[in-house]
């Protein structure tokens, strides 16, 4: 899977270079990675290198506020700006479904998630976000080529859910212009997968499984 991640990163870099030359799309592609389980050791050249690690990666589309405020809204209009066109759940990004790839087992909300690739969704309720990890495959084009793949979160059903767990919510002191996924509070035992946009911060803790 390391080769796949490296190939994906290379493809993303090449695509990004092309986008810079041609003009970026409305929601550019993004990715966040972390490496776990390894150790810094002295290599043959005498320098310290991180060895034996396993990769965790999230890839997603990065929508931009572009002057919009309070993007999630409140009351009866909560989340209507980010969940559109009849989707019942948020793709937690833009364009192609947000994807989580892991080379190591993860324990999320008491459920052990096997190494592999999953789609990520968030069920948005005001004051209560639910992180969803799903076995739905991601279509690379719209409309999807078949009924086994989703474009974004359109057509989502919960029958392929692997994990559903409440997220920790917090308010940022500043407005984040472009939606950002990342990793926070990482230790040898695990960490948090985080999403930030506008003034919202949401996180889901995970530990490393056996």
VEXFI-304926 format. One record per atom (N, C-alpha, C, O, CB): residue number from 1; residue in one letter; atom name; z, y, x. Coordinates in steps of 0.2 Angstrom, whole numbers. Glycine has a CB too. Layout:
BEGIN
seke|dovo|zagu|Z|Y|X
NUM|A|CA|Z|Y|X
...
# end
This chain:
BEGIN
seke|dovo|zagu|Z|Y|X
1|X|N|0|-6|4
1|X|CA|0|0|0
1|X|C|0|6|4
1|X|O|-2|12|2
1|X|CB|6|0|-5
2|X|N|3|6|11
2|X|CA|3|11|15
2|X|C|-5|14|16
2|X|O|-6|20|16
2|X|CB|6|10|22
3|X|N|-9|9|17
3|X|CA|-16|11|18
3|X|C|-19|15|12
3|X|O|-23|19|12
3|X|CB|-21|5|20
4|X|N|-17|12|6
4|X|CA|-19|15|0
4|X|C|-17|22|-1
4|X|O|-20|27|-3
4|X|CB|-17|11|-6
5|X|N|-10|23|1
5|X|CA|-7|30|1
5|X|C|-11|35|6
5|X|O|-12|41|4
5|X|CB|0|30|2
6|X|N|-12|32|12
6|X|CA|-15|36|17
6|X|C|-22|38|15
6|X|O|-25|43|16
6|X|CB|-15|32|24
7|X|N|-26|33|12
7|X|CA|-33|34|9
7|X|C|-33|39|4
7|X|O|-37|44|3
7|X|CB|-36|28|7
8|X|N|-27|39|-1
8|X|CA|-27|44|-6
8|X|C|-26|50|-3
8|X|O|-29|55|-6
8|X|CB|-21|42|-11
9|X|N|-21|51|2
9|X|CA|-20|58|5
9|X|C|-26|60|8
9|X|O|-27|66|7
9|X|CB|-14|57|10
10|X|N|-30|56|11
10|X|CA|-36|58|15
10|X|C|-41|61|9
10|X|O|-44|66|10
10|X|CB|-39|53|19
11|X|N|-41|57|4
11|X|CA|-46|59|-1
11|X|C|-44|66|-4
11|X|O|-48|70|-6
11|X|CB|-47|54|-7
12|X|N|-37|66|-5
12|X|CA|-35|73|-8
12|X|C|-36|78|-4
12|X|O|-38|84|-6
12|X|CB|-27|72|-10
13|X|N|-35|77|3
13|X|CA|-37|83|8
13|X|C|-44|85|8
13|X|O|-46|91|8
13|X|CB|-34|81|15
14|X|N|-48|80|7
14|X|CA|-55|81|7
14|X|C|-57|85|1
14|X|O|-61|90|1
14|X|CB|-60|75|8
15|X|N|-54|83|-5
15|X|CA|-56|86|-11
15|X|C|-53|93|-11
15|X|O|-57|97|-14
15|X|CB|-53|82|-17
16|X|N|-47|94|-8
16|X|CA|-45|101|-8
16|X|C|-49|105|-4
16|X|O|-50|111|-6
16|X|CB|-38|101|-5
17|X|N|-51|103|2
17|X|CA|-56|107|6
17|X|C|-62|109|2
17|X|O|-64|114|3
17|X|CB|-58|103|12
18|X|N|-65|104|-2
18|X|CA|-71|106|-6
18|X|C|-69|111|-11
18|X|O|-73|115|-12
18|X|CB|-73|99|-9
19|X|N|-63|110|-14
19|X|CA|-61|115|-19
19|X|C|-61|122|-17
19|X|O|-62|127|-20
19|X|CB|-55|113|-23
20|X|N|-58|122|-10
20|X|CA|-57|129|-7
20|X|C|-64|132|-6
20|X|O|-65|138|-7
20|X|CB|-53|129|-1
21|X|N|-69|128|-4
21|X|CA|-75|131|-3
21|X|C|-79|132|-10
21|X|O|-83|137|-10
21|X|CB|-80|126|1
22|X|N|-78|129|-15
22|X|CA|-81|129|-21
22|X|C|-78|133|-27
22|X|O|-81|135|-32
22|X|CB|-83|123|-24
23|X|N|-71|134|-26
23|X|CA|-67|138|-31
23|X|C|-63|132|-34
23|X|O|-65|127|-36
23|X|CB|-72|141|-36
24|X|N|-56|134|-35
24|X|CA|-52|129|-37
24|X|C|-52|128|-45
24|X|O|-55|133|-48
24|X|CB|-45|131|-36
25|X|N|-51|122|-47
25|X|CA|-51|121|-55
25|X|C|-45|124|-58
25|X|O|-40|127|-54
25|X|CB|-50|113|-56
26|X|N|-44|125|-64
26|X|CA|-39|128|-68
26|X|C|-32|125|-66
26|X|O|-27|129|-65
26|X|CB|-40|128|-75
27|X|N|-32|119|-65
27|X|CA|-25|115|-63
27|X|C|-27|111|-57
27|X|O|-28|105|-58
27|X|CB|-22|111|-69
28|X|N|-26|114|-51
28|X|CA|-27|110|-45
28|X|C|-23|103|-44
28|X|O|-17|103|-47
28|X|CB|-26|114|-39
29|X|N|-25|98|-41
29|X|CA|-22|92|-40
29|X|C|-16|93|-35
29|X|O|-17|97|-30
29|X|CB|-26|87|-37
30|X|N|-11|90|-36
30|X|CA|-5|90|-31
30|X|C|-2|84|-30
30|X|O|-3|79|-33
30|X|CB|0|95|-34
31|X|N|2|83|-25
31|X|CA|5|77|-23
31|X|C|12|78|-19
31|X|O|12|83|-16
31|X|CB|1|72|-19
32|X|N|17|74|-20
32|X|CA|23|75|-16
32|X|C|25|68|-14
32|X|O|24|63|-18
32|X|CB|29|78|-21
33|X|N|27|67|-8
33|X|CA|29|61|-5
33|X|C|36|61|-1
33|X|O|38|66|1
33|X|CB|23|58|0
34|X|N|39|55|-1
34|X|CA|44|54|3
34|X|C|44|47|6
34|X|O|41|43|3
34|X|CB|51|56|-1
35|X|N|48|46|12
35|X|CA|48|40|15
35|X|C|55|38|16
35|X|O|59|42|18
35|X|CB|44|40|22
36|X|N|56|32|14
36|X|CA|63|29|14
36|X|C|64|23|17
36|X|O|59|19|18
36|X|CB|66|29|6
37|X|N|70|21|19
37|X|CA|72|14|22
37|X|C|71|13|29
37|X|O|72|8|32
37|X|CB|68|10|18
38|X|N|68|18|32
38|X|CA|66|18|39
38|X|C|72|21|44
38|X|O|77|23|41
38|X|CB|60|21|41
39|X|N|70|21|50
39|X|CA|75|24|55
39|X|C|71|28|61
39|X|O|66|26|62
39|X|CB|79|19|58
40|X|N|74|33|63
40|X|CA|71|37|69
40|X|C|73|33|75
40|X|O|79|31|76
40|X|CB|74|44|69
41|X|N|68|31|79
41|X|CA|69|27|85
41|X|C|65|29|90
41|X|O|60|33|89
41|X|CB|67|19|84
42|X|N|67|28|97
42|X|CA|63|30|102
42|X|C|57|26|103
42|X|O|57|20|104
42|X|CB|67|30|109
43|X|N|51|29|103
43|X|CA|44|25|104
43|X|C|43|24|111
43|X|O|46|26|115
43|X|CB|39|29|100
44|X|N|37|21|112
44|X|CA|35|19|119
44|X|C|34|25|123
44|X|O|35|25|129
44|X|CB|29|15|119
45|X|N|32|31|120
45|X|CA|31|37|123
45|X|C|37|41|125
45|X|O|36|46|128
45|X|CB|25|41|120
46|X|N|43|38|123
46|X|CA|49|42|124
46|X|C|51|47|118
46|X|O|56|49|119
46|X|CB|48|45|130
47|X|N|46|48|113
47|X|CA|48|52|108
47|X|C|51|49|102
47|X|O|50|43|101
47|X|CB|42|56|106
48|X|N|55|52|98
48|X|CA|58|49|92
48|X|C|53|49|87
48|X|O|50|54|85
48|X|CB|64|53|90
49|X|N|52|43|84
49|X|CA|48|42|78
49|X|C|51|39|72
49|X|O|56|35|73
49|X|CB|41|39|80
50|X|N|49|40|66
50|X|CA|52|37|60
50|X|C|48|30|59
50|X|O|42|30|58
50|X|CB|51|42|54
51|X|N|52|25|59
51|X|CA|49|18|59
51|X|C|51|14|54
51|X|O|57|15|52
51|X|CB|49|15|66
52|X|N|47|10|51
52|X|CA|49|5|46
52|X|C|50|8|39
52|X|O|53|4|35
52|X|CB|56|2|48
53|X|N|48|14|38
53|X|CA|49|17|31
53|X|C|44|15|26
53|X|O|39|12|27
53|X|CB|49|24|32
54|X|N|46|15|19
54|X|CA|42|14|14
54|X|C|41|20|10
54|X|O|45|25|10
54|X|CB|45|9|9
55|X|N|35|21|7
55|X|CA|33|27|4
55|X|C|34|27|-4
55|X|O|33|22|-7
55|X|CB|25|28|5
56|X|N|36|33|-6
56|X|CA|36|35|-13
56|X|C|32|41|-14
56|X|O|33|46|-11
56|X|CB|43|35|-16
57|X|N|27|41|-19
57|X|CA|23|46|-20
57|X|C|22|48|-27
57|X|O|21|43|-31
57|X|CB|16|45|-17
58|X|N|21|54|-29
58|X|CA|19|56|-36
58|X|C|13|61|-35
58|X|O|13|65|-31
58|X|CB|25|60|-39
59|X|N|8|59|-39
59|X|CA|2|64|-39
59|X|C|1|66|-47
59|X|O|3|63|-51
59|X|CB|-4|59|-37
60|X|N|-1|73|-47
60|X|CA|-1|76|-53
60|X|C|-6|82|-53
60|X|O|-8|84|-48
60|X|CB|6|78|-55
61|X|N|-8|84|-59
61|X|CA|-11|91|-60
61|X|C|-6|96|-60
61|X|O|-1|96|-63
61|X|CB|-16|91|-66
62|X|N|-8|102|-57
62|X|CA|-3|108|-57
62|X|C|-5|114|-61
62|X|O|-8|118|-58
62|X|CB|-2|110|-49
63|X|N|-3|114|-67
63|X|CA|-5|120|-71
63|X|C|-1|126|-69
63|X|O|4|126|-66
63|X|CB|-3|119|-79
64|X|N|-4|132|-70
64|X|CA|-2|138|-68
64|X|C|0|143|-74
64|X|O|-3|142|-79
64|X|CB|-7|142|-63
65|X|N|5|147|-73
65|X|CA|8|151|-79
65|X|C|2|156|-81
65|X|O|1|157|-86
65|X|CB|14|154|-77
66|X|N|0|160|-75
66|X|CA|-5|165|-76
66|X|C|-3|170|-82
66|X|O|-7|171|-87
66|X|CB|-12|162|-79
67|X|N|3|173|-81
67|X|CA|5|178|-85
67|X|C|9|176|-91
67|X|O|12|180|-95
67|X|CB|-1|182|-87
68|X|N|9|169|-93
68|X|CA|13|167|-98
68|X|C|20|167|-97
68|X|O|22|166|-91
68|X|CB|10|160|-100
69|X|N|24|168|-102
69|X|CA|31|168|-101
69|X|C|34|163|-106
69|X|O|32|162|-111
69|X|CB|34|175|-102
70|X|N|40|161|-104
70|X|CA|44|156|-109
70|X|C|39|150|-111
70|X|O|38|149|-117
70|X|CB|47|159|-115
71|X|N|36|147|-106
71|X|CA|31|142|-107
71|X|C|33|137|-112
71|X|O|29|134|-116
71|X|CB|28|139|-101
72|X|N|39|135|-112
72|X|CA|42|129|-116
72|X|C|44|132|-123
72|X|O|44|127|-128
72|X|CB|48|126|-113
73|X|N|45|138|-124
73|X|CA|46|141|-131
73|X|C|53|139|-133
73|X|O|58|137|-129
73|X|CB|41|138|-136
74|X|N|54|139|-140
74|X|CA|61|137|-142
74|X|C|60|136|-150
74|X|O|55|138|-153
74|X|CB|66|143|-141
75|X|N|65|133|-153
75|X|CA|65|132|-160
75|X|C|59|127|-162
75|X|O|57|122|-159
75|X|CB|65|138|-164
76|X|N|56|129|-168
76|X|CA|50|125|-170
76|X|C|44|125|-166
76|X|O|40|121|-167
76|X|CB|49|128|-177
77|X|N|44|130|-161
77|X|CA|38|130|-157
77|X|C|39|127|-150
77|X|O|35|128|-146
77|X|CB|35|137|-156
78|X|N|45|124|-149
78|X|CA|47|121|-143
78|X|C|42|116|-140
78|X|O|40|112|-144
78|X|CB|54|118|-143
79|X|N|39|117|-134
79|X|CA|34|113|-131
79|X|C|27|113|-133
79|X|O|23|109|-131
79|X|CB|37|106|-131
80|X|N|26|117|-138
80|X|CA|19|117|-141
80|X|C|14|120|-136
80|X|O|8|118|-137
80|X|CB|19|121|-148
81|X|N|16|124|-131
81|X|CA|11|126|-127
81|X|C|9|121|-121
81|X|O|4|121|-119
81|X|CB|14|133|-123
82|X|N|14|116|-120
82|X|CA|12|111|-115
82|X|C|10|105|-118
82|X|O|7|101|-114
82|X|CB|18|110|-111
83|X|N|12|103|-124
83|X|CA|9|97|-127
83|X|C|4|100|-133
83|X|O|6|102|-138
83|X|CB|15|93|-131
84|X|N|-2|98|-131
84|X|CA|-7|101|-136
84|X|C|-12|96|-138
84|X|O|-12|90|-136
84|X|CB|-11|106|-132
85|X|N|-16|97|-143
85|X|CA|-22|93|-145
85|X|C|-19|86|-148
85|X|O|-23|81|-147
85|X|CB|-27|92|-140
86|X|N|-13|86|-151
86|X|CA|-11|80|-154
86|X|C|-7|75|-150
86|X|O|-5|70|-152
86|X|CB|-17|77|-157
87|X|N|-6|77|-143
87|X|CA|-3|72|-139
87|X|C|5|72|-142
87|X|O|8|77|-143
87|X|CB|-3|74|-132
88|X|N|8|66|-142
88|X|CA|15|66|-144
88|X|C|20|66|-138
88|X|O|26|66|-140
88|X|CB|16|59|-147
89|X|N|17|66|-132
89|X|CA|22|66|-126
89|X|C|18|70|-121
89|X|O|12|70|-121
89|X|CB|24|59|-124
90|X|N|22|73|-116
90|X|CA|19|77|-111
90|X|C|17|73|-105
90|X|O|21|69|-103
90|X|CB|24|83|-109
91|X|N|11|75|-103
91|X|CA|9|71|-97
91|X|C|13|74|-90
91|X|O|11|71|-85
91|X|CB|1|72|-96
92|X|N|17|79|-91
92|X|CA|21|81|-85
92|X|C|17|84|-80
92|X|O|18|83|-74
92|X|CB|26|76|-83
93|X|N|11|87|-82
93|X|CA|6|90|-77
93|X|C|0|92|-81
93|X|O|1|95|-86
93|X|CB|5|85|-71
94|X|N|-6|91|-78
94|X|CA|-12|92|-81
94|X|C|-17|87|-79
94|X|O|-17|84|-74
94|X|CB|-14|100|-79
95|X|N|-22|87|-83
95|X|CA|-28|83|-82
95|X|C|-26|75|-82
95|X|O|-23|73|-87
95|X|CB|-31|85|-75
96|X|N|-28|72|-77
96|X|CA|-26|65|-76
96|X|C|-19|64|-77
96|X|O|-15|68|-75
96|X|CB|-29|62|-69
97|X|N|-17|58|-80
97|X|CA|-10|56|-80
97|X|C|-6|57|-74
97|X|O|-9|55|-68
97|X|CB|-9|49|-83
98|X|N|0|60|-74
98|X|CA|4|60|-68
98|X|C|6|53|-66
98|X|O|7|48|-70
98|X|CB|11|64|-70
99|X|N|6|51|-60
99|X|CA|6|44|-57
99|X|C|12|44|-52
99|X|O|12|48|-47
99|X|CB|0|42|-54
100|X|N|16|39|-52
100|X|CA|21|37|-47
100|X|C|19|31|-44
100|X|O|18|26|-47
100|X|CB|28|37|-51
101|X|N|19|31|-37
101|X|CA|17|25|-33
101|X|C|23|24|-29
101|X|O|26|28|-25
101|X|CB|11|26|-29
102|X|N|26|18|-28
102|X|CA|31|16|-24
102|X|C|30|9|-20
102|X|O|28|5|-23
102|X|CB|38|16|-28
103|X|N|32|9|-14
103|X|CA|32|3|-10
103|X|C|38|0|-10
103|X|O|39|-6|-7
103|X|CB|30|5|-3
104|X|N|44|3|-13
104|X|CA|50|0|-13
104|X|C|53|-1|-20
104|X|O|51|4|-24
104|X|CB|55|4|-8
105|X|N|57|-6|-22
105|X|CA|60|-6|-29
105|X|C|64|0|-30
105|X|O|68|3|-25
105|X|CB|64|-12|-30
106|X|N|64|3|-36
106|X|CA|68|9|-38
106|X|C|72|7|-44
106|X|O|70|4|-48
106|X|CB|64|15|-39
107|X|N|79|9|-43
107|X|CA|83|8|-49
107|X|C|84|15|-53
107|X|O|87|20|-50
107|X|CB|90|5|-47
108|X|N|81|15|-59
108|X|CA|81|21|-63
108|X|C|85|20|-69
108|X|O|82|16|-73
108|X|CB|74|24|-64
109|X|N|90|23|-71
109|X|CA|94|22|-77
109|X|C|96|15|-78
109|X|O|96|13|-84
109|X|CB|90|24|-83
110|X|N|98|11|-73
110|X|CA|100|5|-73
110|X|C|94|-1|-73
110|X|O|96|-7|-73
110|X|CB|104|4|-79
111|X|N|88|2|-73
111|X|CA|82|-3|-73
111|X|C|79|-3|-67
111|X|O|78|2|-64
111|X|CB|77|-1|-79
112|X|N|78|-9|-64
112|X|CA|74|-10|-58
112|X|C|67|-10|-59
112|X|O|64|-14|-62
112|X|CB|77|-16|-54
113|X|N|64|-5|-55
113|X|CA|56|-4|-56
113|X|C|53|-7|-50
113|X|O|55|-5|-44
113|X|CB|54|4|-56
114|X|N|49|-12|-51
114|X|CA|46|-16|-45
114|X|C|41|-11|-42
114|X|O|38|-6|-45
114|X|CB|42|-22|-48
115|X|N|40|-12|-35
115|X|CA|35|-9|-32
115|X|C|28|-9|-35
115|X|O|26|-14|-38
115|X|CB|34|-11|-24
116|X|N|24|-3|-35
116|X|CA|18|-3|-39
116|X|C|16|4|-41
116|X|O|19|9|-38
116|X|CB|18|-8|-45
117|X|N|12|5|-46
117|X|CA|10|11|-48
117|X|C|11|12|-56
117|X|O|9|7|-60
117|X|CB|2|12|-46
118|X|N|13|18|-58
118|X|CA|15|19|-65
118|X|C|13|26|-67
118|X|O|12|30|-63
118|X|CB|23|18|-66
119|X|N|12|26|-74
119|X|CA|11|33|-77
119|X|C|18|36|-78
119|X|O|22|33|-80
119|X|CB|6|33|-83
120|X|N|18|43|-78
120|X|CA|24|47|-79
120|X|C|23|51|-85
120|X|O|18|55|-85
120|X|CB|26|51|-73
121|X|N|28|51|-90
121|X|CA|28|56|-95
121|X|C|34|59|-96
121|X|O|39|56|-94
121|X|CB|25|52|-102
122|X|N|35|64|-100
122|X|CA|41|67|-102
122|X|C|41|68|-109
122|X|O|37|72|-112
122|X|CB|43|73|-98
123|X|N|46|65|-113
123|X|CA|47|67|-120
123|X|C|51|73|-121
123|X|O|57|73|-119
123|X|CB|50|61|-124
124|X|N|48|78|-123
124|X|CA|51|85|-123
124|X|C|55|86|-130
124|X|O|51|87|-135
124|X|CB|46|90|-121
125|X|N|61|87|-129
125|X|CA|65|90|-135
125|X|C|69|96|-132
125|X|O|72|95|-126
125|X|CB|70|84|-138
126|X|N|70|101|-136
126|X|CA|74|106|-133
126|X|C|81|104|-131
126|X|O|85|102|-135
126|X|CB|74|112|-139
127|X|N|82|105|-125
127|X|CA|89|104|-122
127|X|C|90|96|-120
127|X|O|95|94|-118
127|X|CB|94|106|-127
128|X|N|84|92|-121
128|X|CA|85|85|-120
128|X|C|78|82|-118
128|X|O|74|81|-123
128|X|CB|88|81|-126
129|X|N|77|82|-112
129|X|CA|71|79|-109
129|X|C|72|71|-107
129|X|O|77|70|-105
129|X|CB|68|83|-103
130|X|N|67|67|-109
130|X|CA|67|60|-107
130|X|C|62|58|-103
130|X|O|56|59|-104
130|X|CB|67|56|-114
131|X|N|64|56|-97
131|X|CA|59|53|-92
131|X|C|56|46|-94
131|X|O|60|42|-95
131|X|CB|62|53|-85
132|X|N|50|46|-94
132|X|CA|47|39|-96
132|X|C|42|37|-90
132|X|O|37|40|-88
132|X|CB|43|40|-103
133|X|N|43|31|-88
133|X|CA|39|27|-84
133|X|C|35|22|-87
133|X|O|38|18|-91
133|X|CB|43|24|-77
134|X|N|29|22|-87
134|X|CA|25|17|-91
134|X|C|19|13|-87
134|X|O|17|15|-82
134|X|CB|21|22|-96
135|X|N|18|8|-90
135|X|CA|12|4|-87
135|X|C|5|5|-90
135|X|O|1|2|-88
135|X|CB|14|-4|-89
136|X|N|5|11|-94
136|X|CA|-2|13|-96
136|X|C|-6|15|-89
136|X|O|-3|18|-85
136|X|CB|-1|19|-100
137|X|N|-12|12|-89
137|X|CA|-16|14|-83
137|X|C|-19|21|-85
137|X|O|-20|23|-90
137|X|CB|-22|9|-83
138|X|N|-21|25|-79
138|X|CA|-24|32|-80
138|X|C|-31|32|-79
138|X|O|-34|29|-74
138|X|CB|-20|36|-74
139|X|N|-34|34|-84
139|X|CA|-42|35|-84
139|X|C|-43|41|-79
139|X|O|-40|46|-79
139|X|CB|-44|37|-91
140|X|N|-49|41|-76
140|X|CA|-51|46|-71
140|X|C|-55|51|-74
140|X|O|-57|56|-72
140|X|CB|-54|43|-65
141|X|N|-58|49|-80
141|X|CA|-62|54|-84
141|X|C|-61|54|-91
141|X|O|-57|49|-94
141|X|CB|-70|51|-83
142|X|N|-63|59|-94
142|X|CA|-62|60|-102
142|X|C|-69|60|-105
142|X|O|-73|63|-103
142|X|CB|-58|66|-104
143|X|N|-70|56|-110
143|X|CA|-65|51|-113
143|X|C|-64|45|-109
143|X|O|-68|43|-105
143|X|CB|-67|49|-120
144|X|N|-58|41|-110
144|X|CA|-57|35|-106
144|X|C|-62|30|-107
144|X|O|-65|30|-113
144|X|CB|-50|32|-108
145|X|N|-64|26|-102
145|X|CA|-69|21|-103
145|X|C|-67|15|-107
145|X|O|-72|12|-109
145|X|CB|-71|19|-96
146|X|N|-61|14|-108
146|X|CA|-59|9|-113
146|X|C|-52|10|-116
146|X|O|-49|15|-114
146|X|CB|-59|2|-109
147|X|N|-49|6|-120
147|X|CA|-43|7|-123
147|X|C|-37|5|-119
147|X|O|-31|5|-122
147|X|CB|-43|3|-130
148|X|N|-38|3|-113
148|X|CA|-32|1|-109
148|X|C|-30|6|-104
148|X|O|-25|6|-101
148|X|CB|-34|-5|-105
149|X|N|-34|12|-105
149|X|CA|-32|18|-100
149|X|C|-31|24|-104
149|X|O|-34|25|-110
149|X|CB|-38|19|-95
150|X|N|-27|29|-102
150|X|CA|-26|35|-105
150|X|C|-28|41|-101
150|X|O|-28|40|-95
150|X|CB|-18|36|-107
151|X|N|-31|46|-104
151|X|CA|-32|52|-101
151|X|C|-26|57|-102
151|X|O|-25|58|-108
151|X|CB|-39|55|-103
152|X|N|-22|59|-97
152|X|CA|-16|62|-98
152|X|C|-12|58|-102
152|X|O|-10|53|-100
152|X|CB|-18|69|-102
153|X|N|-10|61|-108
153|X|CA|-5|57|-113
153|X|C|-8|56|-119
153|X|O|-5|54|-124
153|X|CB|2|61|-113
154|X|N|-15|57|-120
154|X|CA|-18|57|-127
154|X|C|-18|49|-128
154|X|O|-21|45|-124
154|X|CB|-25|60|-127
155|X|N|-16|47|-134
155|X|CA|-16|40|-136
155|X|C|-10|36|-134
155|X|O|-10|30|-135
155|X|CB|-22|37|-134
156|X|N|-5|39|-131
156|X|CA|1|36|-128
156|X|C|4|32|-134
156|X|O|5|35|-139
156|X|CB|6|41|-125
157|X|N|7|26|-132
157|X|CA|11|22|-137
157|X|C|17|20|-132
157|X|O|16|18|-126
157|X|CB|7|17|-140
158|X|N|23|19|-135
158|X|CA|28|17|-131
158|X|C|29|9|-129
158|X|O|33|7|-125
158|X|CB|35|19|-134
159|X|N|24|5|-131
159|X|CA|25|-2|-130
159|X|C|24|-4|-123
159|X|O|26|-9|-121
159|X|CB|19|-5|-134
160|X|N|21|1|-118
160|X|CA|21|-1|-111
160|X|C|26|3|-107
160|X|O|26|3|-101
160|X|CB|14|1|-109
161|X|N|31|5|-110
161|X|CA|37|9|-107
161|X|C|40|4|-102
161|X|O|42|-2|-104
161|X|CB|41|12|-112
162|X|N|42|6|-96
162|X|CA|46|2|-91
162|X|C|53|5|-91
162|X|O|58|2|-91
162|X|CB|43|2|-84
163|X|N|53|12|-91
163|X|CA|60|16|-91
163|X|C|59|22|-96
163|X|O|54|25|-96
163|X|CB|61|18|-84
164|X|N|65|23|-100
164|X|CA|66|29|-103
164|X|C|73|31|-102
164|X|O|78|27|-103
164|X|CB|65|28|-111
165|X|N|74|37|-99
165|X|CA|80|39|-97
165|X|C|81|46|-97
165|X|O|76|50|-96
165|X|CB|82|37|-89
166|X|N|87|49|-100
166|X|CA|88|56|-100
166|X|C|87|59|-93
166|X|O|89|57|-88
166|X|CB|95|58|-103
167|X|N|85|66|-93
167|X|CA|84|69|-87
167|X|C|90|75|-87
167|X|O|92|77|-92
167|X|CB|77|73|-86
168|X|N|92|76|-81
168|X|CA|96|82|-80
168|X|C|93|88|-80
168|X|O|87|89|-77
168|X|CB|100|81|-73
169|X|N|95|93|-84
169|X|CA|91|100|-85
169|X|C|96|105|-82
169|X|O|102|105|-82
169|X|CB|90|101|-92
170|X|N|92|110|-79
170|X|CA|95|116|-76
170|X|C|90|122|-77
170|X|O|84|121|-78
170|X|CB|97|115|-69
171|X|N|93|128|-77
171|X|CA|89|134|-77
171|X|C|88|137|-70
171|X|O|93|137|-66
171|X|CB|92|139|-81
172|X|N|82|139|-68
172|X|CA|81|142|-61
172|X|C|82|149|-62
172|X|O|82|152|-67
172|X|CB|74|141|-59
173|X|N|84|152|-56
173|X|CA|85|160|-56
173|X|C|79|163|-55
173|X|O|79|170|-55
173|X|CB|90|161|-51
174|X|N|73|160|-54
174|X|CA|67|163|-53
174|X|C|62|159|-57
174|X|O|63|153|-59
174|X|CB|65|163|-46
175|X|N|56|162|-59
175|X|CA|51|158|-62
175|X|C|46|155|-57
175|X|O|43|159|-53
175|X|CB|47|163|-67
176|X|N|45|149|-58
176|X|CA|40|145|-54
176|X|C|33|145|-57
176|X|O|32|143|-62
176|X|CB|42|138|-53
177|X|N|28|148|-53
177|X|CA|22|150|-56
177|X|C|18|143|-57
177|X|O|14|143|-62
177|X|CB|18|154|-51
178|X|N|18|139|-53
178|X|CA|14|133|-53
178|X|C|18|126|-54
178|X|O|23|126|-50
178|X|CB|9|132|-47
179|X|N|17|122|-59
179|X|CA|21|116|-60
179|X|C|22|112|-53
179|X|O|17|111|-50
179|X|CB|18|112|-65
180|X|N|28|110|-51
180|X|CA|29|107|-45
180|X|C|33|101|-46
180|X|O|39|101|-48
180|X|CB|32|112|-40
181|X|N|31|95|-44
181|X|CA|35|89|-43
181|X|C|38|88|-36
181|X|O|34|91|-31
181|X|CB|31|83|-45
182|X|N|43|85|-35
182|X|CA|46|84|-28
182|X|C|52|80|-28
182|X|O|54|77|-33
182|X|CB|48|91|-25
183|X|N|55|79|-22
183|X|CA|60|75|-21
183|X|C|66|79|-19
183|X|O|65|84|-15
183|X|CB|59|69|-16
184|X|N|72|78|-21
184|X|CA|78|82|-19
184|X|C|84|77|-18
184|X|O|84|71|-20
184|X|CB|80|87|-25
185|X|N|89|80|-14
185|X|CA|95|77|-13
185|X|C|94|69|-10
185|X|O|98|65|-12
185|X|CB|99|77|-19
186|X|N|89|69|-6
186|X|CA|88|62|-3
186|X|C|93|60|2
186|X|O|95|63|6
186|X|CB|81|62|0
187|X|N|95|53|1
187|X|CA|100|50|6
187|X|C|97|43|7
187|X|O|92|41|5
187|X|CB|107|50|3
188|X|N|101|39|11
188|X|CA|98|33|13
188|X|C|99|28|6
188|X|O|95|23|6
188|X|CB|103|30|18
189|X|N|103|30|1
189|X|CA|103|26|-5
189|X|C|98|28|-10
189|X|O|97|24|-15
189|X|CB|110|27|-7
190|X|N|96|34|-10
190|X|CA|91|36|-15
190|X|C|90|44|-16
190|X|O|91|47|-11
190|X|CB|94|33|-22
191|X|N|89|46|-22
191|X|CA|89|53|-22
191|X|C|87|55|-29
191|X|O|89|52|-34
191|X|CB|83|56|-18
192|X|N|83|61|-30
192|X|CA|81|63|-37
192|X|C|74|65|-37
192|X|O|71|68|-32
192|X|CB|85|69|-39
193|X|N|70|63|-42
193|X|CA|63|65|-43
193|X|C|64|71|-48
193|X|O|67|71|-53
193|X|CB|59|59|-47
194|X|N|61|77|-46
194|X|CA|62|83|-49
194|X|C|55|86|-51
194|X|O|50|85|-48
194|X|CB|66|88|-45
195|X|N|56|90|-57
195|X|CA|50|94|-59
195|X|C|52|101|-60
195|X|O|58|102|-63
195|X|CB|47|91|-65
196|X|N|48|106|-58
196|X|CA|50|113|-59
196|X|C|44|117|-62
196|X|O|38|116|-60
196|X|CB|53|116|-53
197|X|N|45|121|-67
197|X|CA|40|125|-70
197|X|C|43|131|-74
197|X|O|48|129|-77
197|X|CB|35|121|-74
198|X|N|40|137|-73
198|X|CA|43|143|-76
198|X|C|51|143|-74
198|X|O|52|142|-68
198|X|CB|43|142|-84
199|X|N|56|143|-78
199|X|CA|63|143|-76
199|X|C|66|136|-78
199|X|O|72|136|-77
199|X|CB|66|149|-80
200|X|N|62|131|-79
200|X|CA|65|125|-80
200|X|C|65|120|-74
200|X|O|60|120|-71
200|X|CB|62|121|-86
201|X|N|71|117|-73
201|X|CA|71|112|-68
201|X|C|74|105|-71
201|X|O|79|106|-75
201|X|CB|76|114|-62
202|X|N|71|100|-70
202|X|CA|73|93|-73
202|X|C|73|88|-68
202|X|O|68|88|-63
202|X|CB|68|91|-79
203|X|N|77|84|-68
203|X|CA|78|79|-62
203|X|C|80|72|-65
203|X|O|84|72|-70
203|X|CB|83|81|-57
204|X|N|78|67|-62
204|X|CA|80|60|-64
204|X|C|82|57|-57
204|X|O|78|56|-53
204|X|CB|74|56|-67
205|X|N|89|54|-57
205|X|CA|91|51|-51
205|X|C|88|44|-50
205|X|O|87|41|-55
205|X|CB|99|51|-51
206|X|N|88|42|-44
206|X|CA|86|35|-43
206|X|C|89|32|-37
206|X|O|91|36|-32
206|X|CB|78|34|-42
207|X|N|90|26|-36
207|X|CA|93|23|-30
207|X|C|88|18|-28
207|X|O|83|15|-32
207|X|CB|100|19|-31
208|X|N|88|16|-22
208|X|CA|83|11|-19
208|X|C|86|4|-21
208|X|O|92|2|-19
208|X|CB|83|12|-11
209|X|N|81|0|-24
209|X|CA|83|-7|-25
209|X|C|82|-12|-20
209|X|O|80|-10|-14
209|X|CB|79|-9|-31
210|X|N|84|-18|-21
210|X|CA|84|-23|-16
210|X|C|77|-27|-17
210|X|O|76|-32|-13
210|X|CB|90|-28|-16
# end
